[in-house]
Amino acid sequence: MGTHVIKMPDIGEGIAQVELVEWFVKVGDTVTEDQVVADVMTDKATVEIPSPVSGKVLALGGQPGEVMAVGSELIRIEVEGVGNYQEGATAAVAVAPVATPAPMAASKPEPVVPVRSAAPTAAATLTSPQRSASIVPREANERPLASPAVRKRALDAGIELRYVHGSGPAGRILHEDLDAFLVQPTQRPQGAPGGYSKRSDSEQIPVIGLRRKIAQRMQDAKRRVAHFSYVEEIDVTALEELRLHLNKQWGDSRGKLTLLPFLVRAMVVALRQFPQINATYDDEAQVITRHGAVHVGIATQGDNGLMVPVLRHAEAGSLWSNAGEIVRLANAARGNKASREELSGSTITLTSLGALGGIVSTPVVNTPEVAIVGVNRMVERPMVINGQIVIRKMMNLSSSFDHRVVDGMDAALFIQAIRGLLEQPASLFVE
């Protein structure tokens, strides 16, 4: 038997250090060739590290949250044959990392990304057993693997996750596992809290991986950018009538339209008047770059946090082509399949909380951009028009700007231009 050492690979782009986010194996586990053993994170992406060999795990080179240098020892595996490691010799690096996305920015912090316990037990395995509602007695201090949405649902239902069997990869607890647990309440162990039971438990969540990157980017943006926000009310009654008409006419053949492609179109047209807002600012070099192309970052919420895939060349797309690309990018981001290129290079960002949009928000500028347009929810309200009280569909835009680059009057005029375009939607298409 020999020893094969996997070193932290050179992921490219001049990166010298990466953060170890999560282990998918533990000492004593048997791994197979191409099995993912760990996730690491760079500034731009989460990267899966697969094993190039089959064997037994002898040692792990770090703990989740630890920053490791490229070339440092990541994992030792016992293999058939001589392996690639001998005492006093240099081990070869033989891994081909596979990239999955990390956020470029977020308009505000979201729930913490789940991380695997630094000392996992046999309850979490790399295989996916048949789903069952049977009780899984984990250690009291062990943190089961689950998404923020699953954790919130369990908290609301009064379920302690350490009693729930996880059927996902690496023992991850899925919504289906909660369903199975809930339909068999007789299996709930004595002492496990119910929906109205008093609780005294607590949970410590390491700020690592995706959550750490979001925190760093938001802290950096708030520290470096001179934020100011501007809110305007918009009557979108005519726009909604047009959207519903187009969906009725063309929805089956071209796809359904949401408000987002109309907002993107309004931004594109308004930016022709205000090119200083479609810009990025390098505050170290003291250089503002105004962009002809409009690459719109679309803030997208997924289970693992908020990411910003980029709708490229929005100025050249039709309503339907932009709408289709927005859907594709959102699905890729939520499924952790967006490429690094799809998560970088935006020149202005659009963020929307949909029906949860509230009345007013103060989104954080996605540096190095200088503007972000935020959309609040649409509501019907009585309005006075020509002395008559009528019911109109109203919506607020809450937008933020970098005051070092964008003057207050220019920001207000830019949003007013968007308002005029959306309130008279035919003007969106007049060249």
VOPAGU-2260 file (C-alpha; in pm, 1 decimal, decimal comma):
REM VOPAGU-2260
SITE   aa  ch    i         X         Y         Z
SITE  MET   A    0       0,0       0,0       0,0
SITE  GLY   A    1     114,4     354,9     -71,7
SITE  THR   A    2      13,2     711,0       9,0
SITE  HIS   A    3    -126,0     960,6    -242,0
SITE  VAL   A    4    -121,7    1326,9    -140,4
SITE  ILE   A    5    -354,0    1579,7    -304,4
SITE  LYS   A    6    -225,5    1935,0    -277,0
SITE  MET   A    7    -431,9    2251,1    -303,7
SITE  PRO   A    8    -444,1    2303,7    -681,8
SITE  ASP   A    9    -356,4    2619,6    -871,6
SITE  ILE   A   10    -704,7    2738,8    -969,8
SITE  GLY   A   11    -568,6    3014,1   -1193,1
SITE  GLU   A   12    -615,7    3392,1   -1215,7
SITE  GLY   A   13    -304,8    3444,7   -1001,2
SITE  ILE   A   14    -479,6    3319,9    -686,0
SITE  ALA   A   15    -229,5    3227,8    -413,5
SITE  GLN   A   16    -474,4    3138,2    -133,7
SITE  VAL   A   17    -819,3    2982,0    -115,6
SITE  GLU   A   18   -1061,4    2915,4     167,2
SITE  LEU   A   19   -1149,6    2559,3     261,9
SITE  VAL   A   20   -1529,8    2564,6     277,6
SITE  GLU   A   21   -1647,6    2210,0     335,1
SITE  TRP   A   22   -1526,4    1851,2     361,3
SITE  PHE   A   23   -1732,5    1573,4     207,3
SITE  VAL   A   24   -1517,9    1298,0     359,2
SITE  LYS   A   25   -1357,3    1222,2     695,2
SITE  VAL   A   26   -1061,6    1018,4     810,9
SITE  GLY   A   27   -1131,7     650,0     753,1
SITE  ASP   A   28   -1374,0     701,3     462,7
SITE  THR   A   29   -1323,1     515,2     137,6
SITE  VAL   A   30   -1320,4     737,6    -170,3
SITE  THR   A   31   -1343,3     655,0    -538,3
SITE  GLU   A   32   -1176,3     818,3    -834,9
SITE  ASP   A   33   -1340,5    1150,4    -934,7
SITE  GLN   A   34   -1539,0    1166,4    -610,3
SITE  VAL   A   35   -1558,8    1522,7    -476,7
SITE  VAL   A   36   -1376,1    1538,8    -142,9
SITE  ALA   A   37   -1391,7    1912,3     -61,9
SITE  ASP   A   38   -1516,2    2254,8    -166,3
SITE  VAL   A   39   -1281,7    2552,2    -166,4
SITE  MET   A   40   -1362,8    2914,3    -245,7
SITE  THR   A   41   -1181,9    3188,6    -433,9
SITE  ASP   A   42   -1297,4    3548,6    -468,8
SITE  LYS   A   43   -1507,0    3448,7    -769,5
SITE  ALA   A   44   -1618,1    3088,3    -734,8
SITE  THR   A   45   -1663,1    2782,3    -522,2
SITE  VAL   A   46   -1446,1    2503,6    -663,2
SITE  GLU   A   47   -1502,8    2131,6    -615,0
SITE  ILE   A   48   -1187,9    1925,8    -556,1
SITE  PRO   A   49   -1223,4    1568,7    -684,1
SITE  SER   A   50    -997,3    1279,6    -592,8
SITE  PRO   A   51    -783,6    1148,7    -880,4
SITE  VAL   A   52    -748,2     809,9    -707,0
SITE  SER   A   53    -945,7     553,1    -511,5
SITE  GLY   A   54    -848,6     461,7    -158,3
SITE  LYS   A   55    -889,5     529,5     212,5
SITE  VAL   A   56    -863,5     876,1     369,7
SITE  LEU   A   57    -566,1     895,5     605,0
SITE  ALA   A   58    -557,5    1265,2     697,2
SITE  LEU   A   59    -725,4    1597,4     621,0
SITE  GLY   A   60    -510,1    1906,6     574,8
SITE  GLY   A   61    -734,2    2173,2     725,7
SITE  GLN   A   62   -1064,1    2271,8     885,7
SITE  PRO   A   63   -1359,3    2448,5     717,0
SITE  GLY   A   64   -1300,5    2822,8     722,3
SITE  GLU   A   65    -922,1    2788,3     708,7
SITE  VAL   A   66    -737,7    2984,4     438,3
SITE  MET   A   67    -484,2    2758,1     266,3
SITE  ALA   A   68    -201,3    2837,6      28,2
SITE  VAL   A   69    -196,6    2691,9    -321,2
SITE  GLY   A   70      34,0    2390,5    -310,8
SITE  SER   A   71     -26,5    2308,5      55,0
SITE  GLU   A   72    -129,7    1955,0     149,6
SITE  LEU   A   73    -507,4    1909,6     126,7
SITE  ILE   A   74    -565,3    1538,4     188,6
SITE  ARG   A   75    -375,5    1206,8     218,3
SITE  ILE   A   76    -522,7     888,4      74,7
SITE  GLU   A   77    -400,5     532,2     114,1
SITE  VAL   A   78    -393,3     364,1    -228,3
SITE  GLU   A   79    -295,2      34,8    -388,6
SITE  GLY   A   80      62,0      48,1    -513,4
SITE  VAL   A   81     333,6     297,4    -429,8
SITE  GLY   A   82     129,8     619,0    -445,8
SITE  ASN   A   83     291,4     956,6    -513,4
SITE  TYR   A   84     428,3    1036,5    -166,4
SITE  GLN   A   85     735,0     934,9      23,7
SITE  GLU   A   86     872,0    1088,9     339,0
SITE  GLY   A   87    1102,2    1376,0     241,3
SITE  ALA   A   88     979,0    1379,0    -120,3
SITE  THR   A   89     744,8    1625,9    -292,0
SITE  ALA   A   90     398,4    1499,2    -371,1
SITE  ALA   A   91     250,8    1563,8    -712,7
SITE  VAL   A   92     -67,1    1759,5    -759,0
SITE  ALA   A   93    -322,2    1566,0    -958,7
SITE  VAL   A   94    -662,4    1723,6    -933,7
SITE  ALA   A   95    -887,1    1897,8   -1182,0
SITE  PRO   A   96   -1107,3    2141,8    -992,2
SITE  VAL   A   97   -1460,2    2201,7   -1115,9
SITE  ALA   A   98   -1594,3    2553,5   -1063,9
SITE  THR   A   99   -1934,3    2638,6    -923,2
SITE  PRO   A  100   -2051,2    2997,1    -861,4
SITE  ALA   A  101   -1994,3    3230,2    -573,0
SITE  PRO   A  102   -2165,3    3568,0    -539,2
SITE  MET   A  103   -2023,4    3883,8    -687,9
SITE  ALA   A  104   -2237,4    4095,9    -454,6
SITE  ALA   A  105   -2565,1    4108,4    -268,1
SITE  SER   A  106   -2803,8    4389,4    -198,1
SITE  LYS   A  107   -2822,2    4279,4     162,8
SITE  PRO   A  108   -2712,1    3981,9     372,5
SITE  GLU   A  109   -2919,5    3667,9     350,7
SITE  PRO   A  110   -2939,1    3355,4     570,2
SITE  VAL   A  111   -2609,9    3185,3     650,2
SITE  VAL   A  112   -2483,0    2912,2     420,8
SITE  PRO   A  113   -2484,3    2575,6     597,1
SITE  VAL   A  114   -2146,8    2415,4     665,6
SITE  ARG   A  115   -2061,6    2063,7     764,8
SITE  SER   A  116   -1941,6    2000,6    1115,9
SITE  ALA   A  117   -1563,8    1993,0    1151,5
SITE  ALA   A  118   -1604,0    1653,9    1322,8
SITE  PRO   A  119   -1876,7    1468,6    1129,3
SITE  THR   A  120   -2010,3    1137,6    1246,4
SITE  ALA   A  121   -2109,6     825,7    1062,1
SITE  ALA   A  122   -2464,8     955,7    1037,2
SITE  ALA   A  123   -2361,5    1169,9     738,7
SITE  THR   A  124   -2232,3     954,2     453,4
SITE  LEU   A  125   -2152,4    1016,7      89,5
SITE  THR   A  126   -2412,2     773,3     -33,5
SITE  SER   A  127   -2782,1     858,2     -54,9
SITE  PRO   A  128   -2978,5     590,7     131,7
SITE  GLN   A  129   -3343,6     522,9      77,6
SITE  ARG   A  130   -3542,2     811,3     228,9
SITE  SER   A  131   -3683,9     723,5     566,7
SITE  ALA   A  132   -3842,6     906,8     856,6
SITE  SER   A  133   -3658,2     696,5    1112,5
SITE  ILE   A  134   -3483,4     885,8    1390,0
SITE  VAL   A  135   -3114,0     957,4    1339,5
SITE  PRO   A  136   -2953,7    1002,8    1682,7
SITE  ARG   A  137   -2673,8    1251,4    1617,9
SITE  GLU   A  138   -2453,2    1408,9    1879,2
SITE  ALA   A  139   -2608,5    1713,5    2047,9
SITE  ASN   A  140   -2335,2    1946,0    1918,3
SITE  GLU   A  141   -2329,0    1806,2    1564,1
SITE  ARG   A  142   -2464,1    2038,2    1295,0
SITE  PRO   A  143   -2652,1    1840,3    1027,0
SITE  LEU   A  144   -2609,7    1949,3     666,0
SITE  ALA   A  145   -2915,2    2144,1     538,7
SITE  SER   A  146   -2999,3    2451,9     332,6
SITE  PRO   A  147   -3114,8    2776,4     500,4
SITE  ALA   A  148   -3467,3    2716,4     369,4
SITE  VAL   A  149   -3478,6    2371,1     528,7
SITE  ARG   A  150   -3339,4    2509,9     856,9
SITE  LYS   A  151   -3600,2    2785,3     867,7
SITE  ARG   A  152   -3882,0    2542,2     795,4
SITE  ALA   A  153   -3757,7    2308,4    1069,2
SITE  LEU   A  154   -3732,5    2598,9    1314,5
SITE  ASP   A  155   -4086,2    2712,8    1234,1
SITE  ALA   A  156   -4213,8    2357,3    1282,1
SITE  GLY   A  157   -4022,5    2308,3    1607,0
SITE  ILE   A  158   -3813,2    2024,6    1462,7
SITE  GLU   A  159   -3459,6    1962,1    1586,4
SITE  LEU   A  160   -3265,1    1864,2    1275,5
SITE  ARG   A  161   -3033,2    1622,5    1454,5
SITE  TYR   A  162   -3329,0    1382,5    1478,2
SITE  VAL   A  163   -3405,9    1396,1    1102,8
SITE  HIS   A  164   -3260,5    1148,8     855,5
SITE  GLY   A  165   -3088,2    1320,6     559,4
SITE  SER   A  166   -3115,8    1148,7     222,7
SITE  GLY   A  167   -2928,0    1406,8      14,7
SITE  PRO   A  168   -2560,9    1406,8     -83,8
SITE  ALA   A  169   -2330,9    1373,0     218,2
SITE  GLY   A  170   -2637,5    1322,6     438,3
SITE  ARG   A  171   -2787,4    1663,4     355,1
SITE  ILE   A  172   -3139,9    1703,5     494,9
SITE  LEU   A  173   -3391,9    1787,3     220,7
SITE  HIS   A  174   -3747,9    1920,1     230,0
SITE  GLU   A  175   -3862,4    1566,8     148,2
SITE  ASP   A  176   -3691,6    1442,1     464,9
SITE  LEU   A  177   -3884,6    1696,8     672,0
SITE  ASP   A  178   -4205,7    1581,5     502,0
SITE  ALA   A  179   -4127,4    1221,4     594,2
SITE  PHE   A  180   -4046,2    1319,0     953,3
SITE  LEU   A  181   -4363,1    1524,7     993,0
SITE  VAL   A  182   -4600,5    1254,1     870,3
SITE  GLN   A  183   -4469,0    1013,6    1136,6
SITE  PRO   A  184   -4479,4    1219,3    1456,3
SITE  THR   A  185   -4492,4     904,1    1669,2
SITE  GLN   A  186   -4123,6     855,2    1591,5
SITE  ARG   A  187   -4027,3    1189,1    1745,0
SITE  PRO   A  188   -3798,7    1107,5    2038,2
SITE  GLN   A  189   -3891,8    1198,1    2390,0
SITE  GLY   A  190   -3768,9    1545,7    2471,3
SITE  ALA   A  191   -3758,6    1663,1    2109,4
SITE  PRO   A  192   -3940,5    2000,9    2094,3
SITE  GLY   A  193   -4281,6    2036,9    1932,7
SITE  GLY   A  194   -4427,3    2346,3    1771,2
SITE  TYR   A  195   -4531,5    2501,1    2107,1
SITE  SER   A  196   -4261,8    2355,8    2332,3
SITE  LYS   A  197   -4017,2    2576,4    2518,1
SITE  ARG   A  198   -3674,4    2572,1    2362,3
SITE  SER   A  199   -3339,2    2646,6    2518,2
SITE  ASP   A  200   -3112,2    2520,8    2240,9
SITE  SER   A  201   -2878,0    2748,3    2045,9
SITE  GLU   A  202   -2663,5    2713,0    1739,5
SITE  GLN   A  203   -2328,6    2865,7    1645,9
SITE  ILE   A  204   -2281,7    2920,6    1273,6
SITE  PRO   A  205   -1928,8    2970,9    1139,1
SITE  VAL   A  206   -1908,6    3261,1     894,4
SITE  ILE   A  207   -1720,1    3086,7     615,5
SITE  GLY   A  208   -1748,0    3021,0     244,7
SITE  LEU   A  209   -2029,0    3197,5      63,1
SITE  ARG   A  210   -2149,4    3381,8     373,1
SITE  ARG   A  211   -1798,2    3512,2     439,8
SITE  LYS   A  212   -1768,0    3640,5      81,2
SITE  ILE   A  213   -2105,4    3815,4     105,1
SITE  ALA   A  214   -2005,0    3972,8     436,0
SITE  GLN   A  215   -1670,6    4087,7     300,3
SITE  ARG   A  216   -1822,5    4236,5     -15,1
SITE  MET   A  217   -2096,9    4417,8     174,7
SITE  GLN   A  218   -1857,6    4551,0     436,4
SITE  ASP   A  219   -1619,9    4667,9     166,4
SITE  ALA   A  220   -1899,7    4833,5     -32,0
SITE  LYS   A  221   -2037,0    5018,4     270,8
SITE  ARG   A  222   -1688,8    5123,4     379,7
SITE  ARG   A  223   -1569,3    5250,0      41,8
SITE  VAL   A  224   -1882,8    5379,3    -131,4
SITE  ALA   A  225   -2052,3    5707,9     -41,6
SITE  HIS   A  226   -2404,5    5565,0     -62,8
SITE  PHE   A  227   -2719,1    5766,6    -111,0
SITE  SER   A  228   -3063,6    5637,7    -203,1
SITE  TYR   A  229   -3348,9    5787,1    -400,3
SITE  VAL   A  230   -3707,9    5657,2    -398,1
SITE  GLU   A  231   -3975,8    5734,0    -655,4
SITE  GLU   A  232   -4334,6    5617,5    -697,7
SITE  ILE   A  233   -4441,4    5492,5   -1039,6
SITE  ASP   A  234   -4786,2    5431,8   -1187,8
SITE  VAL   A  235   -4746,5    5100,6   -1372,4
SITE  THR   A  236   -5112,9    5053,1   -1466,0
SITE  ALA   A  237   -5053,1    5100,1   -1839,1
SITE  LEU   A  238   -4737,4    4889,7   -1825,1
SITE  GLU   A  239   -4922,9    4602,5   -1662,5
SITE  GLU   A  240   -5197,6    4624,5   -1924,2
SITE  LEU   A  241   -4933,7    4604,7   -2198,5
SITE  ARG   A  242   -4755,7    4313,5   -2029,6
SITE  LEU   A  243   -5078,3    4113,9   -1990,0
SITE  HIS   A  244   -5175,2    4189,4   -2350,0
SITE  LEU   A  245   -4837,4    4072,3   -2485,0
SITE  ASN   A  246   -4851,8    3756,1   -2276,6
SITE  LYS   A  247   -5200,8    3679,5   -2405,6
SITE  GLN   A  248   -5093,4    3746,7   -2763,1
SITE  TRP   A  249   -4746,1    3590,8   -2764,6
SITE  GLY   A  250   -4698,7    3407,1   -2435,5
SITE  ASP   A  251   -4746,4    3057,1   -2575,2
SITE  SER   A  252   -4502,7    3104,4   -2862,1
SITE  ARG   A  253   -4244,6    3347,7   -2719,5
SITE  GLY   A  254   -4270,8    3292,7   -2345,8
SITE  LYS   A  255   -4431,5    3485,8   -2061,8
SITE  LEU   A  256   -4301,8    3831,3   -1973,8
SITE  THR   A  257   -4249,4    3952,0   -1617,5
SITE  LEU   A  258   -4184,7    4313,9   -1523,8
SITE  LEU   A  259   -3807,8    4264,7   -1525,0
SITE  PRO   A  260   -3745,7    4283,4   -1902,6
SITE  PHE   A  261   -3950,7    4605,5   -1914,9
SITE  LEU   A  262   -3742,2    4750,3   -1633,6
SITE  VAL   A  263   -3424,6    4646,4   -1811,6
SITE  ARG   A  264   -3547,6    4813,7   -2130,3
SITE  ALA   A  265   -3630,6    5133,1   -1940,7
SITE  MET   A  266   -3282,9    5134,6   -1784,2
SITE  VAL   A  267   -3118,6    5085,4   -2124,0
SITE  VAL   A  268   -3310,1    5374,6   -2278,8
SITE  ALA   A  269   -3258,5    5606,8   -1980,2
SITE  LEU   A  270   -2884,9    5533,3   -1971,7
SITE  ARG   A  271   -2848,1    5684,8   -2317,6
SITE  GLN   A  272   -2920,7    6017,2   -2149,5
SITE  PHE   A  273   -2714,9    5943,3   -1838,7
SITE  PRO   A  274   -2401,6    5751,2   -1943,8
SITE  GLN   A  275   -2227,8    5852,5   -1620,3
SITE  ILE   A  276   -2453,4    5606,0   -1436,4
SITE  ASN   A  277   -2359,3    5307,1   -1653,6
SITE  ALA   A  278   -2008,0    5318,5   -1514,9
SITE  THR   A  279   -1754,5    5153,3   -1288,2
SITE  TYR   A  280   -1516,8    5333,7   -1054,2
SITE  ASP   A  281   -1165,5    5217,2    -970,8
SITE  ASP   A  282   -1114,7    5417,8    -653,3
SITE  GLU   A  283    -753,4    5305,9    -614,9
SITE  ALA   A  284    -653,3    5424,5    -961,4
SITE  GLN   A  285    -903,5    5714,1    -941,8
SITE  VAL   A  286   -1047,7    5623,7   -1282,9
SITE  ILE   A  287   -1415,1    5620,2   -1389,6
SITE  THR   A  288   -1497,0    5397,2   -1686,0
SITE  ARG   A  289   -1819,7    5471,0   -1872,3
SITE  HIS   A  290   -1948,4    5169,5   -2061,4
SITE  GLY   A  291   -2130,2    5168,6   -2392,5
SITE  ALA   A  292   -2254,6    4814,8   -2337,4
SITE  VAL   A  293   -2522,4    4772,0   -2071,1
SITE  HIS   A  294   -2441,8    4456,0   -1875,0
SITE  VAL   A  295   -2720,3    4431,9   -1614,6
SITE  GLY   A  296   -2655,7    4233,4   -1298,8
SITE  ILE   A  297   -2975,8    4054,1   -1194,0
SITE  ALA   A  298   -2971,4    3994,1    -817,4
SITE  THR   A  299   -3091,4    3635,8    -769,7
SITE  GLN   A  300   -3173,6    3459,9    -443,0
SITE  GLY   A  301   -3092,1    3093,3    -404,0
SITE  ASP   A  302   -3077,6    2849,5    -112,7
SITE  ASN   A  303   -2708,9    2925,7     -61,9
SITE  GLY   A  304   -2729,4    3305,6     -72,8
SITE  LEU   A  305   -2766,0    3596,2    -310,8
SITE  MET   A  306   -2577,0    3594,3    -639,4
SITE  VAL   A  307   -2569,0    3839,0    -930,1
SITE  PRO   A  308   -2559,9    3673,9   -1274,2
SITE  VAL   A  309   -2509,4    3919,4   -1559,1
SITE  LEU   A  310   -2744,5    3988,8   -1851,1
SITE  ARG   A  311   -2490,4    4091,4   -2112,4
SITE  HIS   A  312   -2558,8    4347,8   -2383,1
SITE  ALA   A  313   -2909,8    4422,1   -2263,9
SITE  GLU   A  314   -2908,1    4716,7   -2504,9
SITE  ALA   A  315   -2914,0    4475,6   -2799,4
SITE  GLY   A  316   -3184,9    4238,0   -2673,2
SITE  SER   A  317   -3557,9    4239,4   -2735,2
SITE  LEU   A  318   -3810,5    4204,0   -2453,9
SITE  TRP   A  319   -3836,1    3831,0   -2512,6
SITE  SER   A  320   -3467,3    3758,7   -2564,1
SITE  ASN   A  321   -3379,1    3948,1   -2246,1
SITE  ALA   A  322   -3663,2    3777,2   -2059,5
SITE  GLY   A  323   -3542,8    3432,9   -2168,1
SITE  GLU   A  324   -3184,8    3512,3   -2071,7
SITE  ILE   A  325   -3293,2    3641,5   -1729,3
SITE  VAL   A  326   -3476,8    3314,8   -1663,1
SITE  ARG   A  327   -3181,5    3108,2   -1783,2
SITE  LEU   A  328   -2932,6    3300,0   -1568,8
SITE  ALA   A  329   -3156,6    3284,7   -1261,2
SITE  ASN   A  330   -3199,1    2907,7   -1296,3
SITE  ALA   A  331   -2824,2    2861,7   -1344,7
SITE  ALA   A  332   -2746,9    3070,4   -1035,4
SITE  ARG   A  333   -3003,6    2890,9    -817,5
SITE  GLY   A  334   -2872,8    2555,6    -936,2
SITE  ASN   A  335   -2508,5    2655,1    -872,1
SITE  LYS   A  336   -2435,1    2606,7   -1242,6
SITE  ALA   A  337   -2355,7    2965,0   -1346,3
SITE  SER   A  338   -2002,7    3010,7   -1480,7
SITE  ARG   A  339   -1754,1    3264,8   -1348,9
SITE  GLU   A  340   -1806,8    3473,7   -1661,4
SITE  GLU   A  341   -2182,3    3478,5   -1599,0
SITE  LEU   A  342   -2120,9    3613,3   -1247,9
SITE  SER   A  343   -1887,2    3900,2   -1332,6
SITE  GLY   A  344   -1862,0    4208,5   -1552,4
SITE  SER   A  345   -2189,2    4388,2   -1474,6
SITE  THR   A  346   -2206,6    4766,5   -1526,1
SITE  ILE   A  347   -2529,8    4832,1   -1332,3
SITE  THR   A  348   -2747,4    4607,1   -1114,6
SITE  LEU   A  349   -3122,7    4548,1   -1088,6
SITE  THR   A  350   -3253,4    4398,2    -764,6
SITE  SER   A  351   -3610,2    4296,5    -684,2
SITE  LEU   A  352   -3771,0    4115,5    -393,1
SITE  GLY   A  353   -4087,2    4054,9    -594,7
SITE  ALA   A  354   -4401,6    4028,2    -382,9
SITE  LEU   A  355   -4185,4    4072,8     -70,4
SITE  GLY   A  356   -4045,6    4400,1    -200,6
SITE  GLY   A  357   -4191,7    4617,2      74,4
SITE  ILE   A  358   -4247,7    4989,5      38,0
SITE  VAL   A  359   -3889,3    5117,9      47,2
SITE  SER   A  360   -3546,2    4955,3      49,8
SITE  THR   A  361   -3188,7    5085,0      46,8
SITE  PRO   A  362   -2989,4    4841,6    -170,1
SITE  VAL   A  363   -2611,1    4834,9    -147,8
SITE  VAL   A  364   -2418,3    4938,7    -459,8
SITE  ASN   A  365   -2252,0    4642,2    -629,5
SITE  THR   A  366   -1896,0    4775,2    -646,4
SITE  PRO   A  367   -1721,0    4876,1    -866,5
SITE  GLU   A  368   -2051,6    4983,2   -1022,3
SITE  VAL   A  369   -2193,7    5320,4    -921,8
SITE  ALA   A  370   -2569,0    5247,7    -928,7
SITE  ILE   A  371   -2823,1    4982,0    -835,1
SITE  VAL   A  372   -3195,3    5001,7    -915,5
SITE  GLY   A  373   -3426,3    4837,7    -660,4
SITE  VAL   A  374   -3785,3    4734,0    -725,8
SITE  ASN   A  375   -4050,5    4728,2    -453,8
SITE  ARG   A  376   -4381,4    4545,6    -467,2
SITE  MET   A  377   -4674,8    4652,9    -682,8
SITE  VAL   A  378   -4997,7    4750,5    -504,0
SITE  GLU   A  379   -5336,3    4889,7    -604,0
SITE  ARG   A  380   -5411,9    5225,2    -441,7
SITE  PRO   A  381   -5661,8    5506,7    -488,2
SITE  MET   A  382   -5503,4    5799,2    -672,6
SITE  VAL   A  383   -5636,1    6141,3    -770,6
SITE  ILE   A  384   -5617,6    6197,2   -1147,0
SITE  ASN   A  385   -5781,5    6502,8   -1305,5
SITE  GLY   A  386   -5980,9    6558,3    -989,1
SITE  GLN   A  387   -6116,9    6201,9    -986,3
SITE  ILE   A  388   -6029,0    5920,5    -745,1
SITE  VAL   A  389   -5929,0    5613,5    -944,6
SITE  ILE   A  390   -5763,7    5280,7    -859,8
SITE  ARG   A  391   -5412,0    5252,6   -1005,2
SITE  LYS   A  392   -5132,6    4999,8    -984,6
SITE  MET   A  393   -4842,9    5170,3    -806,9
SITE  MET   A  394   -4484,5    5061,0    -748,4
SITE  ASN   A  395   -4179,5    5222,9    -588,8
SITE  LEU   A  396   -3825,7    5220,5    -722,0
SITE  SER   A  397   -3568,0    5237,1    -441,8
SITE  SER   A  398   -3226,8    5296,2    -594,8
SITE  SER   A  399   -2880,8    5364,7    -454,0
SITE  PHE   A  400   -2583,8    5546,8    -604,8
SITE  ASP   A  401   -2217,5    5616,1    -537,5
SITE  HIS   A  402   -2212,9    5987,2    -450,7
SITE  ARG   A  403   -1842,3    6008,1    -534,4
SITE  VAL   A  404   -1933,7    5959,8    -900,1
SITE  VAL   A  405   -2306,2    6031,3    -936,6
SITE  ASP   A  406   -2451,8    6369,1    -840,2
SITE  GLY   A  407   -2787,3    6374,3    -663,0
SITE  MET   A  408   -2959,9    6563,9    -942,7
SITE  ASP   A  409   -2834,4    6320,6   -1207,8
SITE  ALA   A  410   -2958,1    6024,7   -1002,0
SITE  ALA   A  411   -3301,0    6185,3    -957,8
SITE  LEU   A  412   -3327,5    6272,4   -1328,2
SITE  PHE   A  413   -3223,9    5917,9   -1422,8
SITE  ILE   A  414   -3497,9    5764,1   -1207,9
SITE  GLN   A  415   -3748,0    6020,6   -1335,9
SITE  ALA   A  416   -3656,7    5918,2   -1691,6
SITE  ILE   A  417   -3724,8    5554,3   -1603,0
SITE  ARG   A  418   -4053,0    5660,0   -1447,0
SITE  GLY   A  419   -4161,4    5842,0   -1763,0
SITE  LEU   A  420   -4076,7    5543,0   -1979,2
SITE  LEU   A  421   -4266,3    5297,1   -1760,6
SITE  GLU   A  422   -4571,8    5519,5   -1721,1
SITE  GLN   A  423   -4589,0    5567,1   -2099,5
SITE  PRO   A  424   -4469,1    5221,0   -2208,5
SITE  ALA   A  425   -4501,0    5290,9   -2582,2
SITE  SER   A  426   -4204,2    5526,5   -2541,6
SITE  LEU   A  427   -3987,0    5227,0   -2452,4
SITE  PHE   A  428   -3986,8    5127,8   -2816,5
SITE  VAL   A  429   -3955,3    5468,2   -2987,6
SITE  GLU   A  430   -3611,0    5519,4   -3138,7
